[in-house]
Amino acid sequence: MRILIVEDEIDLCDSIAEGLQIDGYAVDTCNDGKAAYVLITTEIYDLIVLDLNLPGMDGIDILKEVRKTHKDIKVLILSARSSIADKVLGLDVGANDYLAKPFAFEELEARIRSLLRRTFIQENTVLTWETLSLDTVGRTAYVNDVTILLTRKELALLEYFLLNQSKVISQEELMEHVWNMEADSFSNAVRVHIASLRKKLKAIMGYDPIATKIGEGYYLNGGKSC
């Protein structure tokens, strides 16, 4: 999943980004309100962690503008404004959740997982497909009771497949949701990581569960016919 962190405290912003990257998310960061608004309107994000006290453009103003055209994107306000009035205002103008500073990173992680599950209509923290499962909290994939050793990017790819089990997913969509904006869209990154993921899954499942639809993308395909 791809997340944008908008936070003017650079050390805090970098710390959050590092923690979420360890969790397997693709993360972009921004420390200025106006620049953040441009990113939100030109890039694709699954979730935004938004501070309110920002230079250039206030977080509430960003949220108001974003909600005019991006009604489905999840927004979690992370702010030192901790009064009930501030929380009510933030939620009323379109935030999906509000977390006051100081905060525990574990709580931020849990709230992000909760919001992303709502985005993809997924209630459980463990995603499953046939004998394949992925624990989104422990960041562990396994078949039956056997753990599959995957890299962070492979886990992120697998998570996206499991959240979109009924569709064909293009390389462009994977690049938009699993990589950050520093990724080269003309590289072979998607193919390379997909190939590695398929190899590992096939080794333990006995068949390749990821099929290719020529000219369109990849999809989960059950049984041993793929």
SEBA-927355 format. One record per atom (N, C-alpha, C): residue number from 1; residue in one letter; x negated, y negated, z. Coordinates in pm, whole numbers. Layout:
NODE,NUM,A,X,Y,Z
...
This chain:
NODE,1,M,-83,119,0
NODE,1,M,0,0,0
NODE,1,M,-88,-126,0
NODE,2,R,-39,-229,-63
NODE,2,R,-118,-353,-76
NODE,2,R,-62,-461,16
NODE,3,I,-149,-519,96
NODE,3,I,-110,-617,197
NODE,3,I,-189,-746,179
NODE,4,L,-121,-859,197
NODE,4,L,-187,-990,198
NODE,4,L,-183,-1043,341
NODE,5,I,-300,-1083,392
NODE,5,I,-309,-1144,524
NODE,5,I,-335,-1293,505
NODE,6,V,-244,-1376,556
NODE,6,V,-257,-1521,548
NODE,6,V,-281,-1572,690
NODE,7,E,-404,-1610,718
NODE,7,E,-445,-1647,854
NODE,7,E,-562,-1743,845
NODE,8,D,-551,-1862,909
NODE,8,D,-658,-1962,896
NODE,8,D,-773,-1939,994
NODE,9,E,-754,-1854,1095
NODE,9,E,-865,-1818,1183
NODE,9,E,-946,-1709,1111
NODE,10,I,-1057,-1748,1052
NODE,10,I,-1130,-1659,962
NODE,10,I,-1174,-1530,1031
NODE,11,D,-1227,-1541,1151
NODE,11,D,-1274,-1421,1222
NODE,11,D,-1158,-1324,1248
NODE,12,L,-1044,-1379,1290
NODE,12,L,-927,-1295,1315
NODE,12,L,-877,-1232,1185
NODE,13,C,-873,-1313,1081
NODE,13,C,-828,-1265,950
NODE,13,C,-915,-1149,902
NODE,14,D,-1046,-1167,913
NODE,14,D,-1139,-1063,868
NODE,14,D,-1127,-937,954
NODE,15,S,-1104,-957,1084
NODE,15,S,-1092,-844,1176
NODE,15,S,-967,-761,1144
NODE,16,I,-855,-830,1119
NODE,16,I,-732,-760,1083
NODE,16,I,-750,-685,951
NODE,17,A,-812,-753,855
NODE,17,A,-834,-692,724
NODE,17,A,-919,-566,735
NODE,18,E,-1024,-574,814
NODE,18,E,-1112,-458,831
NODE,18,E,-1037,-340,893
NODE,19,G,-956,-370,994
NODE,19,G,-881,-263,1059
NODE,19,G,-780,-199,965
NODE,20,L,-711,-280,885
NODE,20,L,-612,-226,792
NODE,20,L,-677,-151,676
NODE,21,Q,-796,-196,636
NODE,21,Q,-869,-123,532
NODE,21,Q,-911,15,582
NODE,22,I,-950,23,710
NODE,22,I,-983,152,770
NODE,22,I,-860,243,769
NODE,23,D,-741,183,784
NODE,23,D,-617,260,780
NODE,23,D,-581,304,638
NODE,24,G,-654,253,540
NODE,24,G,-630,296,402
NODE,24,G,-551,198,316
NODE,25,Y,-520,81,369
NODE,25,Y,-446,-17,291
NODE,25,Y,-540,-96,200
NODE,26,A,-487,-141,86
NODE,26,A,-558,-237,2
NODE,26,A,-524,-376,56
NODE,27,V,-625,-455,92
NODE,27,V,-601,-580,164
NODE,27,V,-665,-699,93
NODE,28,D,-585,-804,74
NODE,28,D,-635,-934,29
NODE,28,D,-619,-1031,145
NODE,29,T,-704,-1132,152
NODE,29,T,-697,-1230,259
NODE,29,T,-694,-1372,203
NODE,30,C,-635,-1463,280
NODE,30,C,-630,-1603,241
NODE,30,C,-622,-1688,367
NODE,31,N,-691,-1802,367
NODE,31,N,-696,-1886,486
NODE,31,N,-628,-2022,466
NODE,32,D,-561,-2040,353
NODE,32,D,-499,-2168,319
NODE,32,D,-356,-2145,271
NODE,33,G,-263,-2229,315
NODE,33,G,-123,-2210,281
NODE,33,G,-92,-2222,134
NODE,34,K,-143,-2327,70
NODE,34,K,-114,-2347,-72
NODE,34,K,-173,-2235,-157
NODE,35,A,-295,-2196,-125
NODE,35,A,-360,-2086,-199
NODE,35,A,-282,-1957,-179
NODE,36,A,-232,-1937,-57
NODE,36,A,-154,-1816,-29
NODE,36,A,-27,-1812,-112
NODE,37,Y,39,-1926,-125
NODE,37,Y,164,-1931,-203
NODE,37,Y,138,-1897,-349
NODE,38,V,25,-1944,-401
NODE,38,V,-12,-1911,-539
NODE,38,V,-33,-1761,-553
NODE,39,L,-106,-1701,-458
NODE,39,L,-130,-1556,-462
NODE,39,L,1,-1478,-459
NODE,40,I,91,-1519,-371
NODE,40,I,217,-1446,-355
NODE,40,I,301,-1451,-482
NODE,41,T,292,-1562,-554
NODE,41,T,373,-1577,-674
NODE,41,T,306,-1521,-799
NODE,42,T,179,-1482,-788
NODE,42,T,109,-1430,-906
NODE,42,T,65,-1285,-891
NODE,43,E,55,-1236,-765
NODE,43,E,13,-1098,-741
NODE,43,E,131,-1017,-687
NODE,44,I,112,-888,-676
NODE,44,I,217,-800,-624
NODE,44,I,173,-743,-489
NODE,45,Y,254,-767,-387
NODE,45,Y,223,-718,-253
NODE,45,Y,341,-639,-196
NODE,46,D,309,-538,-117
NODE,46,D,413,-462,-49
NODE,46,D,451,-528,83
NODE,47,L,357,-602,141
NODE,47,L,382,-666,270
NODE,47,L,287,-784,287
NODE,48,I,336,-888,356
NODE,48,I,256,-1007,386
NODE,48,I,253,-1027,537
NODE,49,V,133,-1040,593
NODE,49,V,116,-1080,733
NODE,49,V,90,-1230,730
NODE,50,L,182,-1308,784
NODE,50,L,182,-1453,763
NODE,50,L,171,-1531,893
NODE,51,D,64,-1612,904
NODE,51,D,52,-1707,1015
NODE,51,D,139,-1828,982
NODE,52,L,173,-1907,1082
NODE,52,L,256,-2026,1057
NODE,52,L,174,-2154,1052
NODE,53,N,74,-2166,1140
NODE,53,N,-7,-2288,1145
NODE,53,N,-119,-2278,1042
NODE,54,L,-90,-2324,921
NODE,54,L,-185,-2312,811
NODE,54,L,-217,-2447,750
NODE,55,P,-340,-2468,705
NODE,55,P,-371,-2589,631
NODE,55,P,-309,-2583,491
NODE,56,G,-273,-2696,439
NODE,56,G,-223,-2702,302
NODE,56,G,-73,-2683,291
NODE,57,M,-18,-2583,358
NODE,57,M,126,-2554,351
NODE,57,M,164,-2470,472
NODE,58,D,263,-2513,545
NODE,58,D,304,-2443,666
NODE,58,D,365,-2307,631
NODE,59,G,346,-2210,721
NODE,59,G,395,-2075,696
NODE,59,G,546,-2068,677
NODE,60,I,621,-2147,752
NODE,60,I,767,-2149,736
NODE,60,I,805,-2197,597
NODE,61,D,734,-2299,547
NODE,61,D,762,-2351,413
NODE,61,D,728,-2246,306
NODE,62,I,617,-2174,328
NODE,62,I,581,-2066,236
NODE,62,I,692,-1962,232
NODE,63,L,739,-1923,350
NODE,63,L,843,-1821,359
NODE,63,L,972,-1865,290
NODE,64,K,1010,-1989,312
NODE,64,K,1132,-2041,248
NODE,64,K,1122,-2033,96
NODE,65,E,1006,-2073,42
NODE,65,E,988,-2072,-103
NODE,65,E,981,-1930,-157
NODE,66,V,913,-1843,-84
NODE,66,V,899,-1704,-127
NODE,66,V,1035,-1636,-135
NODE,67,R,1120,-1662,-38
NODE,67,R,1250,-1596,-34
NODE,67,R,1344,-1639,-147
NODE,68,K,1312,-1749,-215
NODE,68,K,1394,-1792,-328
NODE,68,K,1377,-1698,-447
NODE,69,T,1258,-1636,-458
NODE,69,T,1230,-1551,-574
NODE,69,T,1185,-1410,-539
NODE,70,H,1138,-1388,-416
NODE,70,H,1089,-1257,-374
NODE,70,H,1168,-1212,-251
NODE,71,K,1289,-1163,-273
NODE,71,K,1377,-1129,-161
NODE,71,K,1342,-995,-97
NODE,72,D,1273,-908,-170
NODE,72,D,1250,-773,-119
NODE,72,D,1116,-754,-48
NODE,73,I,1020,-842,-72
NODE,73,I,888,-824,-12
NODE,73,I,897,-838,140
NODE,74,K,827,-749,211
NODE,74,K,831,-752,357
NODE,74,K,734,-857,410
NODE,75,V,780,-937,507
NODE,75,V,698,-1043,567
NODE,75,V,698,-1027,718
NODE,76,L,578,-1015,774
NODE,76,L,561,-1008,919
NODE,76,L,490,-1135,964
NODE,77,I,558,-1218,1040
NODE,77,I,496,-1340,1092
NODE,77,I,408,-1304,1211
NODE,78,L,286,-1356,1208
NODE,78,L,190,-1335,1317
NODE,78,L,145,-1474,1361
NODE,79,S,195,-1521,1474
NODE,79,S,174,-1662,1507
NODE,79,S,159,-1686,1657
NODE,80,A,87,-1796,1688
NODE,80,A,73,-1839,1827
NODE,80,A,198,-1911,1875
NODE,81,R,288,-1945,1782
NODE,81,R,416,-2005,1820
NODE,81,R,503,-1892,1876
NODE,82,S,514,-1888,2006
NODE,82,S,574,-1771,2070
NODE,82,S,708,-1798,2139
NODE,83,S,763,-1920,2121
NODE,83,S,891,-1950,2186
NODE,83,S,1005,-1876,2116
NODE,84,I,1114,-1857,2187
NODE,84,I,1232,-1793,2128
NODE,84,I,1280,-1871,2007
NODE,85,A,1275,-2005,2015
NODE,85,A,1321,-2089,1903
NODE,85,A,1237,-2065,1778
NODE,86,D,1105,-2051,1798
NODE,86,D,1017,-2025,1683
NODE,86,D,1048,-1890,1621
NODE,87,K,1069,-1789,1705
NODE,87,K,1099,-1655,1654
NODE,87,K,1232,-1653,1580
NODE,88,V,1332,-1720,1636
NODE,88,V,1463,-1726,1571
NODE,88,V,1453,-1796,1436
NODE,89,L,1378,-1906,1431
NODE,89,L,1361,-1979,1306
NODE,89,L,1293,-1891,1201
NODE,90,G,1185,-1826,1241
NODE,90,G,1112,-1742,1147
NODE,90,G,1197,-1631,1090
NODE,91,L,1275,-1565,1177
NODE,91,L,1362,-1456,1131
NODE,91,L,1477,-1510,1047
NODE,92,D,1528,-1627,1083
NODE,92,D,1641,-1685,1009
NODE,92,D,1603,-1728,868
NODE,93,V,1479,-1770,847
NODE,93,V,1439,-1814,713
NODE,93,V,1387,-1699,627
NODE,94,G,1385,-1575,685
NODE,94,G,1356,-1462,599
NODE,94,G,1248,-1366,642
NODE,95,A,1185,-1385,759
NODE,95,A,1084,-1289,804
NODE,95,A,1152,-1158,843
NODE,96,N,1084,-1047,821
NODE,96,N,1137,-915,859
NODE,96,N,1098,-878,1002
NODE,97,D,991,-942,1052
NODE,97,D,946,-914,1188
NODE,97,D,860,-1031,1235
NODE,98,Y,843,-1043,1366
NODE,98,Y,769,-1155,1425
NODE,98,Y,687,-1102,1541
NODE,99,L,556,-1121,1534
NODE,99,L,466,-1076,1640
NODE,99,L,386,-1196,1689
NODE,100,A,396,-1224,1819
NODE,100,A,328,-1340,1876
NODE,100,A,185,-1307,1915
NODE,101,K,96,-1405,1901
NODE,101,K,-42,-1392,1948
NODE,101,K,-47,-1428,2096
NODE,102,P,-136,-1368,2175
NODE,102,P,-227,-1259,2138
NODE,102,P,-149,-1128,2123
NODE,103,F,-205,-1035,2048
NODE,103,F,-135,-911,2020
NODE,103,F,-234,-795,2024
NODE,104,A,-181,-676,2036
NODE,104,A,-264,-555,2028
NODE,104,A,-262,-506,1884
NODE,105,F,-379,-474,1831
NODE,105,F,-386,-431,1691
NODE,105,F,-300,-306,1668
NODE,106,E,-293,-218,1768
NODE,106,E,-213,-96,1754
NODE,106,E,-66,-130,1731
NODE,107,E,-18,-237,1795
NODE,107,E,121,-277,1775
NODE,107,E,141,-334,1635
NODE,108,L,44,-410,1588
NODE,108,L,51,-463,1451
NODE,108,L,56,-348,1351
NODE,109,E,-29,-246,1371
NODE,109,E,-28,-130,1282
NODE,109,E,109,-63,1281
NODE,110,A,167,-44,1401
NODE,110,A,296,23,1411
NODE,110,A,406,-56,1342
NODE,111,R,403,-186,1358
NODE,111,R,506,-270,1294
NODE,111,R,492,-269,1142
NODE,112,I,368,-268,1094
NODE,112,I,345,-261,950
NODE,112,I,397,-127,895
NODE,113,R,366,-19,964
NODE,113,R,415,112,920
NODE,113,R,568,114,916
NODE,114,S,630,55,1018
NODE,114,S,776,52,1024
NODE,114,S,834,-26,907
NODE,115,L,777,-141,877
NODE,115,L,827,-223,767
NODE,115,L,809,-155,633
NODE,116,L,696,-90,614
NODE,116,L,671,-22,487
NODE,116,L,762,99,470
NODE,117,R,796,166,579
NODE,117,R,891,277,568
NODE,117,R,1027,226,523
NODE,118,R,1065,108,573
NODE,118,R,1192,49,530
NODE,118,R,1187,11,383
NODE,119,T,1072,-36,338
NODE,119,T,1057,-74,198
NODE,119,T,1083,45,107
NODE,120,F,1032,160,145
NODE,120,F,1043,278,60
NODE,120,F,1148,378,110
NODE,121,I,1238,332,198
NODE,121,I,1347,414,250
NODE,121,I,1292,546,303
NODE,122,Q,1196,535,393
NODE,122,Q,1133,654,452
NODE,122,Q,1142,640,603
NODE,123,E,1212,729,670
NODE,123,E,1234,716,813
NODE,123,E,1124,780,897
NODE,124,N,1062,885,847
NODE,124,N,965,959,926
NODE,124,N,824,907,904
NODE,125,T,740,919,1006
NODE,125,T,600,878,991
NODE,125,T,519,983,917
NODE,126,V,575,1103,901
NODE,126,V,509,1208,825
NODE,126,V,582,1225,692
NODE,127,L,510,1203,582
NODE,127,L,566,1218,448
NODE,127,L,544,1362,402
NODE,128,T,645,1421,342
NODE,128,T,632,1561,300
NODE,128,T,679,1580,157
NODE,129,W,621,1678,93
NODE,129,W,662,1722,-41
NODE,129,W,616,1866,-57
NODE,130,E,713,1956,-73
NODE,130,E,682,2098,-76
NODE,130,E,597,2135,47
NODE,131,T,480,2194,29
NODE,131,T,396,2233,144
NODE,131,T,297,2124,182
NODE,132,L,301,2011,112
NODE,132,L,205,1902,132
NODE,132,L,263,1797,227
NODE,133,S,183,1755,325
NODE,133,S,227,1654,421
NODE,133,S,118,1550,443
NODE,134,L,162,1429,479
NODE,134,L,68,1323,512
NODE,134,L,118,1250,636
NODE,135,D,38,1251,740
NODE,135,D,69,1181,864
NODE,135,D,22,1037,848
NODE,136,T,117,942,837
NODE,136,T,81,803,811
NODE,136,T,21,734,933
NODE,137,V,41,792,1052
NODE,137,V,-20,736,1172
NODE,137,V,-163,788,1188
NODE,138,G,-179,919,1182
NODE,138,G,-312,977,1198
NODE,138,G,-396,972,1073
NODE,139,R,-334,931,960
NODE,139,R,-403,924,830
NODE,139,R,-468,1058,798
NODE,140,T,-387,1162,805
NODE,140,T,-435,1297,778
NODE,140,T,-340,1366,682
NODE,141,A,-396,1435,582
NODE,141,A,-316,1512,488
NODE,141,A,-342,1660,510
NODE,142,Y,-239,1739,492
NODE,142,Y,-258,1883,511
NODE,142,Y,-154,1962,432
NODE,143,V,-189,2085,401
NODE,143,V,-98,2181,339
NODE,143,V,-74,2289,441
NODE,144,N,55,2307,478
NODE,144,N,88,2394,591
NODE,144,N,8,2347,712
NODE,145,D,-82,2425,767
NODE,145,D,-160,2382,883
NODE,145,D,-306,2356,848
NODE,146,V,-335,2351,719
NODE,146,V,-474,2334,675
NODE,146,V,-498,2188,634
NODE,147,T,-593,2123,700
NODE,147,T,-624,1983,672
NODE,147,T,-701,1969,541
NODE,148,I,-665,1865,464
NODE,148,I,-736,1834,341
NODE,148,I,-825,1713,368
NODE,149,L,-952,1723,343
NODE,149,L,-1045,1612,367
NODE,149,L,-1041,1518,248
NODE,150,L,-978,1402,268
NODE,150,L,-963,1304,162
NODE,150,L,-1030,1172,201
NODE,151,T,-1075,1097,102
NODE,151,T,-1127,962,126
NODE,151,T,-1010,869,153
NODE,152,R,-1041,747,199
NODE,152,R,-935,649,225
NODE,152,R,-854,620,99
NODE,153,K,-922,605,-13
NODE,153,K,-852,573,-136
NODE,153,K,-767,690,-183
NODE,154,E,-816,812,-166
NODE,154,E,-738,929,-203
NODE,154,E,-614,941,-115
NODE,155,L,-629,911,15
NODE,155,L,-514,912,105
NODE,155,L,-411,807,63
NODE,156,A,-460,689,25
NODE,156,A,-371,582,-17
NODE,156,A,-295,622,-144
NODE,157,L,-364,685,-237
NODE,157,L,-299,732,-359
NODE,157,L,-193,837,-328
NODE,158,L,-231,933,-245
NODE,158,L,-138,1039,-209
NODE,158,L,-15,981,-139
NODE,159,E,-36,884,-50
NODE,159,E,75,821,19
NODE,159,E,170,757,-81
NODE,160,Y,116,690,-182
NODE,160,Y,202,623,-280
NODE,160,Y,282,725,-361
NODE,161,F,218,837,-395
NODE,161,F,291,942,-466
NODE,161,F,404,998,-379
NODE,162,L,377,1020,-251
NODE,162,L,477,1077,-163
NODE,162,L,591,981,-134
NODE,163,L,565,852,-145
NODE,163,L,669,751,-127
NODE,163,L,750,729,-254
NODE,164,N,701,783,-364
NODE,164,N,768,765,-494
NODE,164,N,780,901,-565
NODE,165,Q,841,996,-497
NODE,165,Q,841,1134,-545
NODE,165,Q,923,1156,-671
NODE,166,S,1017,1069,-699
NODE,166,S,1108,1094,-812
NODE,166,S,1074,1013,-937
NODE,167,K,958,951,-941
NODE,167,K,928,865,-1055
NODE,167,K,791,892,-1115
NODE,168,V,777,851,-1240
NODE,168,V,647,852,-1306
NODE,168,V,579,720,-1273
NODE,169,I,455,727,-1225
NODE,169,I,384,608,-1178
NODE,169,I,271,575,-1275
NODE,170,S,274,457,-1330
NODE,170,S,172,417,-1427
NODE,170,S,41,381,-1358
NODE,171,Q,-67,380,-1434
NODE,171,Q,-196,336,-1380
NODE,171,Q,-188,192,-1333
NODE,172,E,-112,110,-1407
NODE,172,E,-99,-31,-1369
NODE,172,E,-31,-46,-1234
NODE,173,E,72,36,-1209
NODE,173,E,141,29,-1080
NODE,173,E,51,73,-966
NODE,174,L,-27,178,-989
NODE,174,L,-121,223,-886
NODE,174,L,-225,116,-858
NODE,175,M,-273,50,-963
NODE,175,M,-372,-57,-944
NODE,175,M,-311,-171,-863
NODE,176,E,-184,-202,-887
NODE,176,E,-118,-313,-818
NODE,176,E,-92,-285,-671
NODE,177,H,-68,-157,-635
NODE,177,H,-27,-126,-498
NODE,177,H,-134,-59,-414
NODE,178,V,-236,-2,-476
NODE,178,V,-337,74,-400
NODE,178,V,-473,5,-399
NODE,179,W,-494,-89,-491
NODE,179,W,-620,-164,-497
NODE,179,W,-595,-311,-465
NODE,180,N,-697,-381,-416
NODE,180,N,-681,-524,-390
NODE,180,N,-718,-604,-514
NODE,181,M,-714,-738,-503
NODE,181,M,-731,-821,-622
NODE,181,M,-876,-824,-671
NODE,182,E,-969,-771,-592
NODE,182,E,-1108,-767,-636
NODE,182,E,-1135,-652,-732
NODE,183,A,-1039,-562,-744
NODE,183,A,-1058,-445,-831
NODE,183,A,-1055,-486,-978
NODE,184,D,-1134,-420,-1059
NODE,184,D,-1139,-444,-1202
NODE,184,D,-1031,-360,-1269
NODE,185,S,-928,-427,-1321
NODE,185,S,-816,-355,-1380
NODE,185,S,-854,-281,-1507
NODE,186,F,-972,-311,-1563
NODE,186,F,-1016,-245,-1686
NODE,186,F,-1112,-130,-1657
NODE,187,S,-1135,-101,-1529
NODE,187,S,-1226,6,-1494
NODE,187,S,-1153,141,-1499
NODE,188,N,-1228,247,-1477
NODE,188,N,-1169,381,-1473
NODE,188,N,-1140,425,-1330
NODE,189,A,-1128,329,-1239
NODE,189,A,-1113,361,-1097
NODE,189,A,-993,452,-1071
NODE,190,V,-879,422,-1132
NODE,190,V,-760,503,-1108
NODE,190,V,-784,646,-1154
NODE,191,R,-834,662,-1276
NODE,191,R,-856,796,-1331
NODE,191,R,-955,876,-1246
NODE,192,V,-1062,810,-1204
NODE,192,V,-1165,878,-1126
NODE,192,V,-1110,927,-993
NODE,193,H,-1037,841,-922
NODE,193,H,-984,879,-791
NODE,193,H,-870,980,-805
NODE,194,I,-789,967,-908
NODE,194,I,-683,1065,-932
NODE,194,I,-744,1202,-960
NODE,195,A,-848,1205,-1041
NODE,195,A,-914,1331,-1075
NODE,195,A,-970,1399,-950
NODE,196,S,-1031,1320,-862
NODE,196,S,-1086,1375,-739
NODE,196,S,-977,1427,-647
NODE,197,L,-867,1350,-635
NODE,197,L,-754,1391,-553
NODE,197,L,-693,1521,-605
NODE,198,R,-674,1530,-735
NODE,198,R,-616,1649,-796
NODE,198,R,-703,1772,-770
NODE,199,K,-832,1754,-783
NODE,199,K,-925,1865,-763
NODE,199,K,-914,1920,-621
NODE,200,K,-907,1829,-522
NODE,200,K,-899,1871,-383
NODE,200,K,-765,1938,-352
NODE,201,L,-658,1883,-406
NODE,201,L,-526,1941,-382
NODE,201,L,-514,2078,-448
NODE,202,K,-566,2090,-569
NODE,202,K,-559,2218,-640
NODE,202,K,-637,2326,-568
NODE,203,A,-750,2288,-509
NODE,203,A,-834,2386,-441
NODE,203,A,-763,2450,-324
NODE,204,I,-677,2376,-257
NODE,204,I,-610,2429,-139
NODE,204,I,-468,2477,-168
NODE,205,M,-403,2420,-271
NODE,205,M,-265,2458,-302
NODE,205,M,-257,2569,-407
NODE,206,G,-367,2586,-482
NODE,206,G,-368,2689,-585
NODE,206,G,-317,2642,-718
NODE,207,Y,-270,2521,-725
NODE,207,Y,-226,2461,-852
NODE,207,Y,-235,2309,-839
NODE,208,D,-228,2241,-950
NODE,208,D,-237,2096,-952
NODE,208,D,-98,2036,-937
NODE,209,P,-67,1971,-825
NODE,209,P,66,1916,-803
NODE,209,P,91,1781,-872
NODE,210,I,-13,1724,-928
NODE,210,I,1,1595,-997
NODE,210,I,-6,1618,-1147
NODE,211,A,101,1585,-1215
NODE,211,A,106,1603,-1360
NODE,211,A,92,1468,-1430
NODE,212,T,54,1474,-1557
NODE,212,T,37,1353,-1637
NODE,212,T,143,1349,-1747
NODE,213,K,211,1236,-1758
NODE,213,K,302,1214,-1868
NODE,213,K,233,1119,-1965
NODE,214,I,192,1173,-2078
NODE,214,I,108,1098,-2172
NODE,214,I,171,964,-2209
NODE,215,G,92,860,-2195
NODE,215,G,137,726,-2230
NODE,215,G,218,657,-2124
NODE,216,E,251,729,-2013
NODE,216,E,334,669,-1908
NODE,216,E,269,669,-1771
NODE,217,G,211,782,-1729
NODE,217,G,147,783,-1598
NODE,217,G,148,920,-1533
NODE,218,Y,155,921,-1401
NODE,218,Y,144,1044,-1323
NODE,218,Y,271,1067,-1240
NODE,219,Y,295,1193,-1207
NODE,219,Y,410,1224,-1123
NODE,219,Y,386,1356,-1050
NODE,220,L,457,1374,-938
NODE,220,L,448,1499,-862
NODE,220,L,530,1606,-933
NODE,221,N,468,1720,-956
NODE,221,N,533,1827,-1030
NODE,221,N,516,1957,-953
NODE,222,G,626,2011,-901
NODE,222,G,619,2130,-816
NODE,222,G,600,2258,-893
NODE,223,G,570,2365,-819
NODE,223,G,551,2495,-880
NODE,223,G,414,2511,-938
NODE,224,K,388,2624,-999
NODE,224,K,255,2655,-1051
NODE,224,K,247,2642,-1202
NODE,225,S,337,2565,-1259
NODE,225,S,339,2552,-1404
NODE,225,S,262,2432,-1454
NODE,226,C,213,2344,-1360
NODE,226,C,145,2224,-1404
NODE,226,C,-1,2247,-1430
